[in-house]
Amino acid sequence: MKELYLGAAYYPEVWEEEELEKDVARIKEAGLNCVRIGEFAWGKMEPQEGKFDFAWLRAIVEKLYENGICTVLCTPTATPPRWLFTKYPETRMVMHDLIRADVSSRCHTCKTSSVMREKNRIIVTKMAEVFRGHPAVIGWQIDNEIYPYNEGCFCAHCKAAFRGWLKEKFGSIGALNRAWGMARWSLSYDDFADVEPPYPKQWRHPSLRKAWRDFQYAQVKSYVEEQAEILHRFGFGNVGTNMMQHNSMSYCKINEKLDVAQYNHYDPASALADTAFGFDFVRCVKDKPFWVMETQAGWNGSEYAEGGYRPAGACYANTMLPFARGAEMNLYWLLRTHPHGHEMGHGALYSPAGRAYKVTEEVRRAASDLKKCSKFLQNSCIRSEIALHYSSTALNDFESAPLVKGFAYRAALIEKYYAAFRHYNVDVIDTPHELSGYHVLVSPFLATADENGLKERVIAWVKAGGTWIVGPMSDIMDGNVRRYTHSAFGFLEELAGAEVTYQRPIGNDVFRAKWEKGGECALSMWYDAFSCREGTKSLARYTAGEFAPCSAVTERNVGKGRVILVGSVLSHEDILRLIGLPPIAEASGNVTLTRRTGKQSGIIAVETAGARGRLCLDGEYCDLLSGRTLCGEIQLAPYEALVLRK
């Protein structure tokens, strides 16, 4: 990590030229050293087909650089100009009602259109030519929050490409019918030409729904990689694409050929502690510092403000937390509230009249504090003994077939599992991620476990000494959203040495369990009851309900390691009991802790609930922000951050 960047999205095309000088002063006044420019400005870059104007953009980039402000340039492919859509209507996506999208907002291009792809290549190449080697440009953002909006494009080109994608995947229509179980309800296809996308407002087949998503995501991946290839060819590094906080479109896949994982989040102040989940995930996508490209300074909004009140101090804590968890950059959306258009209700650092909001003072404070601890952050890193699985495939499996009414995979993962680790370093990883270096792997709700070579890799990792805590609702589907028929699990019964005797996916108050060593074992949401085979022992047993006395949690030694099979959602206390590792320090639940190690080492503590917090230190530490030497039990003020060097 060479430098820390704090900045905002800036849209100079919105403002009159005389405002530039004032906005540069505002950027410096807020303590920012970076801006993001260009993502929606294609119309000004190419006002007529083939007639380009980048002089205004280059002049702005250079003016900013003269004032110590770096630039992340954006490719403008989320908002092609109206002339392009008018002349080439096939570039506009077709909605699920088979009506072409109106040119009224953004992100309405067809990702399959060869014309759209060609126009993208032209504008990106022209930008790369103009800014090649420019020292002000520290990186690129491709497109904006790119995603198959409105469930993707349903045009004839996309349908044909989808059918071709299915044919390449399955080889024959018979293989597809078998994989999806289409004999049920007499749904079997006679030909790939018969396959229609899953139109909304119909009871759509889960396998078809997931396949359609996978296809759309593959189109987006190639759409992004085409642009990245051009930028790389011109010698640019730090190329990425800013993605929202869900993992529906696999972060691992989309970032495969990109340089830096870029991340947007707009969590309300009430969810600040859970915001770290995204940081712990995106840090692991490239195993290097990540960039936060968008977060709100004050409030969210579109035509009106929304997102709830952010108490004084929440913006400061929201700024310090990503850097604690491995960010290299944090950008606010946005520098200055738009005076017109779709997002006049969104908060910013400055009003349309250019006046600072109260929250700007917190940004200025964060900028000052980041300078105080920048060397510590640059010379330390995060090492985790614990990994928590967050699977793109599982997310889409459960989106297509949740099995439990109201089940939301990401929310459940955060609330039921991640929240237990607020005083631990934890890596949140998808299934392609390397497992070496971890002592404990936690895999709840991992619907599809036999993918990306995980089955073979996790068995080898366990045999080498790892502890795998797996379940509930794990290893229950293949990649086509199909339940296994040879067993309750794909391979877990054999590996864990425990057979599923009963299974119930309906939460109620009937089931109770106790640990074999004593004490209640709280259960919820999903209930598997196990019979232990030879060599497997019960850790917790049902004591009430129809499953008694079957096991709710089992353990089996495999090589030098262990597999702990969990049949229900446990309490945070019981999860930590199974983990068996000490926390970074003793602290109150409203304090999030991060241990940093390397050339320098220490602890970063952030209070996340707007209340007084408590932290107990095992020795003397220097707080780099205040200069105080701290030890023993200390108090944190609401939304306070401590950067404690050992």
N, C-alpha and C positions, 0 to 999 in steps of 0.2 A: 504494500500500500504506500504510494508516494505522497499523496495529499488528500485531505478531506475537503469535500465540496458541499456547500450549503447554498441553495439557490431557489429559483422559481421558474415556472413557465412564463414566457413573455411573448406577446403577440404584437410586434411593432406595426404590422400591416393594418391593425385596427385604428392606430393613432395617427394624427397629423405629424409631419416631420419635426415641427418645432417642439414636440413633446419628448423627443428622444433624449435631448440634453437633460431634461428634468427627470426622466425615468432613470437615466444612468445615475444621477445624484441620489435618487430614491433607493436604487439597488445598493449603492455604497452605504447609505444611511442605515439600511437594515442589516448591514454586515455580511451581505451575500457576496460570493465570489464566482458564481456560475449561473447561467440562464439556459433555458431550452427554447429553441426558436425554429419555426418553419413548418410545423406539422400540418397546418391547415392553409398554407399560403400558396398552393399551386397556382391559383388564379392570378396572383401577382407575379409569380415567376414565369408563367407562360400565358399571357393575356390573350394571345391568339395562337392557333396551332402552328408550331414551328418557329414562333417568334419569342425568344427568351429574354428575360431581363433579371439579372442577378446583381446588378450594380448596387441597388438599394440594400440588398441583403448583405453583401460583402462590406459595404460602408458601415452598416450597423455592427457587424461582427468585429470589425477593426476598431470602431469607436469604443465598444465594450472592452476589448483587449487592452487598449491604451489606458483604460481605467482599472486594470487588474481583474477583469471579469472574463472568465472563460465561457465557451459556448459548446453546448451539445446540439448539433444540427439534427433535424428530423426530415426524413423523406415524407413528402406531402401526399402520399397515395391514399390516405383515408378520405380526402376531399378533392377529387378531380374537379376542374372548372366546368361550368354549365355547358360551354361550347362543346366539350368532349362528349358529355352525355347526350347532347342534342344530335351531334353528328354520328355518334356510334351508340345507339340505344342499347345494343346487346351488352354493353359494359355495365349496365344497371342491373342489380340483382332482381330476381323475380320472387315475390313473397309467396307464402304458402297458399294464399288464395289465388295464385297464378296471375297476379297483377304486378307489373313492373314497379319497383320502388320509385316514388316521387323524389325529385331532387330538392329536398327540403331540409336536410340535416347533414349527416356524415355517415361514414362507414357503410355505404350503400352500393359498393362495387361487387360485381361477380368475380369470384376468385378463380374461375375456370376460363373466362373469356380470354382468348388469345390476343385480341385487340387491347384489352386492359393490361395484360401482361407486357405487351410491346410498349405501350405508352408509359408504363411504370419504368421500364428499362431506360427509355429515352430521358425522362426527367431526372432520374437518379444519376445517370451517366453525366448529364450536363452539370448537375450540382457537384459531383465528384471532380469533374474537370476544373471547375471554378475554385474549389477550396482545397485541392490537392496540396499537401504539405503545409497548410496554413497552421501556424503555431497556436492560434486561438481555439481551434477545433479540437476538443479533447475526446470526442466520441460521437456516436450516431444513435439515434432512435429510429427504427424502421416502422413506418405507419403509426397507428395509435390505437392502443387497446384492441388489437386485431383479434377478431373472434367471429364465428358464424352467427351473426345476429339474426334474430327472428327464426332460429333453427335452420339457418343456411339459405342458399339460393336454390330455387326450384325451376330454373330455366332448362330448356331442352339440352343445352351443352352440359350442364351439371348432371342432369339425369343420365345422359349417355355416358359421361365419365364415371358416374357411380356404378353403372352396370358393368363397365369395363373393369373397374376396381374390384368388384365382386367376383368377376370371372377370373381375374388374376389371382385372387385370394383363394377361391374354392376349386377352380379348375373345371368343375362341371356343375350343372344345376342340381343334379342328384346329390352331390356332396353338400351343397348349400341346404337343400331340403332336409337332409339328415342332421346336419349340424344345428339347424334352427328348430327341428321337430315340426316341420310344416304339414306332416300327415294329420296332425291334430286339427280338427275343424275343416279338414279337406282343403288346406291352404297351399298345398304344394304347387310350386311354379313349374311350368312346362319349358320355359326358356328364360334366360336372363333379361330378355326384352320385356318380360311380363312384370319385372320388379319395378314398383313405383316407390318413391320416397314416402316416409311416414308423415302424412299430412296431419297437422294438429287438429284437435277437436274430434278425433276418431280414436277408438280403442286400438292402439297401435301395438304390434308385436314387439316385445322387448328386444329380441335379437335384431330386428330390423331397425329399431330406434338407435341401438348402440352402433350398428354398422354404419348408419347414416352419419352419426356424429364422427365416427372414426374417419370416414371418407372426407367430411368437411374439414376436419383438423389436418388431414394430410394435404388438402388443397392449400390451406393457410400456410402450412410449413413450407411448401415449395414456393409459395407467393413471397414469403419472407426471405427464403434462401436465395432466390433470384436477385434480390436487391443487395443482400449481404455479399454475394459473390462479386458484384460490381464494385462495392466499396472496398472490399479486400484487394481487388485487382489494382485499385488506385492507391494502395498502401495504407489505408485507414485501419486502425485498431479500435478496440472498445465499441464494437458494433453490437447492438442488441435490439430488442423490441419490448416495449413496456406492456406488461400483462397484468390483468386484474388478479385478485388474490385467490381465486379458486384454481384448482388444478384439473379442471375438466378437460381443457386442452393441455396435454402433458407438457409441463415445463421442461422436463428432461429432453423430450423429442424436439420441441420447437427451438430449444437453445443448443441443440447438438452442434451446429456449425456457426454459432454466434460466439462472441467473445466475453460478454458480460451479461449476467442475468439482471433484468430490469423489472421493477415491481411497483404497482400502484395499490394504495389502500386508503379507504375512507371510513374506518371504524369510528363509531361514536366514542365520546370520552368514557362512557360507562364500560366499554370493552377494551380499554387501553391495555390491561394485563394480557388479554388474549391476542392483541395485535402482534406480540412477540412471536406467536406461532408462525406467522408468515415470514418473519425474518429468519427464524431457525430453519425454515424450509428453503427459502430462496438462497440462503448462504450455501446450502449443500448442493444446489443444482450444478454449479460449476466448481464447487469447493474453492471459492475465492471470494473476495469482497464483492458485494452486490450494490446496485444503484436503486434507491427509491426515487422514482421519477415523478410521482404525484402523491400528495397527501394534503388534506385540508389544513389551512392555517386557523381558520375560525369556524366556519360552518359550510355544509354542502348546499347545493341548490341547482335549480335550472331556471324556470320562469319564477320560482319562489324559493325561499330559503327552507332548508330541512336538515335533518340529521341531529337535532337536539342541541341543547346549550352546552358549550364547552367552558367549564369553570376556569377561572384565572389559574394559570400554571399548567393546564392540560396540554397546551401547545408546546410548551417547553419540554415537558416529559416525553411527548410524542416525537420530539426532535432528538432527544438524547438517547432514547431507547434503541432505534435502529443502529446508531453508531456503536452502542454497547454490544449489539449482537452481530456486528461484522459488516456494517454498511460502509461504503466509501463515499456515498453521495446521498443527500436528502434534498429533494426539490418540492416546493409547495406548488399547489395549483390554487391560485395563480398570483402573479405579481400585482396585478391591478384589475379590479372587477370590470368586466366588459360593460360599456355604456349602452349596448343594444344587443339584440339577438336572443338566442335560446337560453343563455346562462347568466342573465343579469342578476339572478338571485343568489349566485354563488359567492361565498366569502373570498377574501384575498388579503394581501398585505397592505394594499392601498385601495381606496375607493375610486370610482370613476373620475372624481374630481382630483385625484392624486393625494388625498389626505390619508395619513397613517391611521390604521385601526389600532385599538388598544393591544391586540394580540401581537402587533409588530414589535412592541417592546420585548415580548418573550422571545421572539426570533433573534432580536439583537443580543439579548442575554445569552441565548444558546450559542450564537456565533462567537461571542467572547469566551464562553466556557470551553468550546471545542478547541480554540487556539491553546488554551491552558493545558489540555490533555492530549493534544494531537500526537505528540511524540510517543506517549504511552500507548495510544491506540495503534499507531503505525508500527510499534516494536513489540506488539503482543498479538495473540490470536486466541481463538476459541477451540478447545479440544474437549470432545464429549465422549464419555464412556457409554452413554445410553443413546440408542436410536429408536425413533418412533416412526412406524410406517404410515405414510400418507400417499395413497395410491390413486393415480389418475384412472386406472382401469376400475378399481373398486368404486370410485366416485360415479363413474358412468354406469357400472353394473347396477348400483343402488338407485341411480336416477331412473333407470329403465325398469327395475323391479326391486322396490325397496324392501319387500317382504314384511316389514313391520310398519304399520300405519303411521304416517307422519315422520318416518325416519329420515333425518338429514345427515348424511355421512360426515361432512366437514364439521358441522356444528357439534355433533355427538363426539367426534374425535377430540375436539378442543375441550368441551365441557367435561366429558367423562374421563379423559386420560391426560391430555396436555396440561390442564390446569393443576394436576398433581405435581408438576415438575417446576414450579416457579422458583424454587431454590436449588435447582440443578442445571447444569449444562446439558442440553439434549439436542441432538440433530434430528430434524424431521426429514425423512428421506422417502423417495419413491423406490419401487422395486428394482430398477436398474442399478441403484447405488451400491458401491463397494461396501462390504461388511467388515473387513479387517480393521482392527483398532477398537471396535466396540466390545464391551463386556456383556452388555444386555441389549437385546432387541425386543421391542414390544410391538405386536402386530394384531391389534383388534380390528374387526370389521374388514379384514383383508380378503374380500370376497373371492378374488382370483389370486391364488398364491403360486400357481404353476405357470409363471410367465417370466420372460427376460432371464431365463436360467436360474431364477430364484430358488426353485426346489433343490437343485443340485448344489448351489452355492451356500444355501442356509444349512443344509445337512453337513457339508464339509466344515462350515464355520462352527456349528455346534460340536462336532466331533473334535475340533481343535481347542475347545474349551469355552465356547460361548453359551450364554443362557438365553433361550428363546421363549418368551412369554407370548403365547399365541391364542387368539380367540377373545371373545366369541365372534360368531358370524364370519369366520375365516376359512379359506379353502373350501368354499361351498359351491362355487360356480366355475365353469370354464370361461374362456374368452368370448364365448358367444351368448353369455347370460343364460346358461343352461345348467341346471342342477345335476350333480353326479348321480348315477344310478348303481354303480358298483359298490358304493359306500356312502356314508353321510358326508365324508370329506374326500378330497382328491387323493391325498397321501398322508394326512395327519393321523388317522387312526393307526396306521402301520408304524409311523415314526414315533408317535407318542405312546404307543402301547396301550391305548384305551379305546374301547368301543362305545359308540353312542347308543345307549339303550333307549332313551326317550329324548324327544326334542319338542320344545314349544316356543314359538316366536311371539307370544302374547304376554305382555307384562301384566302382573296382578300382584296381590298381596298374599298369595297362598304360599309361595315358596320361601323357605328359610334354610339357612345352612350354618354350620359351625366349623371352625378350623379344628383339625385333629389335635393340635396342641392347646386348644382352648380359645374361647372368644367367639363372638358372633362374626359371621362372614356375610356382609350385606350383598344382596343380589338385585338386579333389575334388568328390564328390557327384553332379554332373550335367555332361554334356559335349555342347556344341554345337560343331560344326566349320563355319566360315564360308568362303565364297568371296567375295572382295571385288569389288564392281562399280567402275566408273570413278568416281574421286573419293574412294574409300575406301581407307585404308591399313591394313595389318596392324601391330598393336603387339606381338603375341605369336603364336607359331606352334607347332603340335604338332610334336614331334620324334620321338616314339615312339608305337607303336600304329597302328591302322588309319586314323586320321584325318590322319596326317602326309602332306603338309606344309600342311594347311589352317590357317586362322587360328583362334586361341582368343580373341583380343581384337582388336577393330577400332576405328577412329576415322574419323569423317567430319565435316567442317566443314559446319554448317548455318547460314546467315546469319552472324552474328557469334559464334556459339557452336559447341559440339561435341556429338556423340553418340558415346559410347564404349560399344560393345556387348560384353558379357562373356559368354562361353560356359560358364564353370565357376565354382565357388567358389574365390576366390583367398585367399592368405595375407593377414594383417593388413598386413604390410610392403608387399605389392604393391597393396593397396587404397589405402594412404596414398601410394604412388608415383603412382597415378592421380589422387588428390585434388590433390596438388601445392601444398598450403597448409601453412605452418609451424604447429607446435603452440603452445599458450599459453606453455609453458615446457618445458624439459627436466626430466623427472622419472622416477623408477622406476615400473615397471608397477603397483605396489600403491598408487599415489597418484592419486586422482581430482582433476582440476583444473577449475575454473569461472572464466571471466573475467567480471567485472561491470563495466559501464560506465554512464555517466549523470552526474548531478551529482557523484557520487563514483565512483572506479574502482579496480580492484584485482583480486586473485586469491584465490580460496578453495581451499585444498588440504585434502583429507581422506584419511588413510591408511585403507585398507579391508580389509586382510588380517591385521591383528594382528601386524605385523612392522615393523621399522625401515624407514623410507622416505627417499628423497632427492629434493631439489628444487633446481634452479639458477635463481636470480633474475637478471634483466637490469639491476637497479638497486636502489635502497633502497626498502623497504616498511616500514610500521608494522604489526605484528601487533596488532590491536585486542583480542585476548583476553589477551595477556601484557604488552602495552605495549612489547615489544622492537622495536628497529629491526633489520631483517634485510636481508642482501644476499649475493650470491654463492651458493655451495653450502651448503645447510643440511640438517640431519637432522630427520626427523619420528619421534616415538615411536609405538609401536603405537596405532592408532585415534585419533591426535591430529588436531585440526583447527586450521588456521591461517586467519585472516581478515586478509588482507594489503591494506591500503589504500596506493595508490601515493602 
